[in-house]
């Protein structure tokens, strides 16, 4: 049995196509529970052990216009006391471990 990592995710952008893309990606690839609004979204999803870096890199690469996208994801796995915060700033090169 794998240890389950709980991920709390937030994204914001003034461009509706970015929010729509991120929402669809999270639902389709991570079965996320997403609450979508005009300029931001909140999501929750599980992953195995840690922050799902590979799939989150795929998410970032597919965003239509990265110029104003801000995202953060807090990942917690209580069994091993793992916790990590990853952030994407506008015009960045992708996810950064904070």
N, C-alpha and C positions, 0 to 999 in steps of 0.2 A: 504494500500500500504506500503510495506516494504522499509526502507531506504537501499540503495544499497551501499555496501562497494567495493571500487575498490582496487584490489590487484596486485601489481607489484612484480614479482617473478624472482629469479635468482638461478641457480644451476650449480655447477661445479664438475667434477670428471675426473680423467684420465682413468676411466674404462667405455668403451662404453655401457656396459650392464646397468650401473647405469643411464646414460643419457637417454637411450632408455626407461627404466622402468619409470623414472620420467616423461618424455614427454607423454608416453601413459597414465599414471595414470591421469595426469592433463587434458588431452583431454577427456578421458573417463568419469571422475568423476566430472569435473568442467567446461567442455566445453571451456577450455582455448585456447587462441590464443598463440601458441608456435612457437618460432624460435629456431631450434635445430642446434648445431654445433658439432664439434668433441669432445670437452672436456667441453662444457658448453651449457646452454640454457637460454633463456629469455622467460617469459610468462606473460600474462595478463589475469585475470579472475575476475568475480564479485562474491560476496557472500552477504548474508543478514546480515546487521548491523555491523559485526565485522570480524576479522580474523577467518577463519573456522577451529578452533583448532582440532576438532574431526577428520575431514577428512585429515588434514595435519599430524596428528599423525599416521593415517592409511598409508599415503604415506611413512613416515619415516620408519615404521615397515617393509614395503615390499621391501625396497631397498636391492638389492642383497649383496652388499659389502659396508658397511658404513665407512670403514677405511679412505677414502680420500674425502668423500662427504662434500661439503660446500654449504649451501643454505641460502638465506634470502628472506623475504617477507615483503614488506611495504604495509600496509593496511590503507586506508583512506576512511572515510565516512564524507562528508562535511556537511551534514545536522545537525549532532550533534557534529561536530568538533572532531570526533573520529580519532585517528591515533595510529598505533602500528607498531613496527618493531620486527619481530621474526627471529631468526638466528639458524642454525644448523652448528656446527663446526665439523671437522673430529673427529671421535671416541667419539662423545658426547653421551649423554643419550637422545637426541631428541631436540625438539624446545625449545629455551630460549627466553623469552620476554626481549628485550634490552631497 
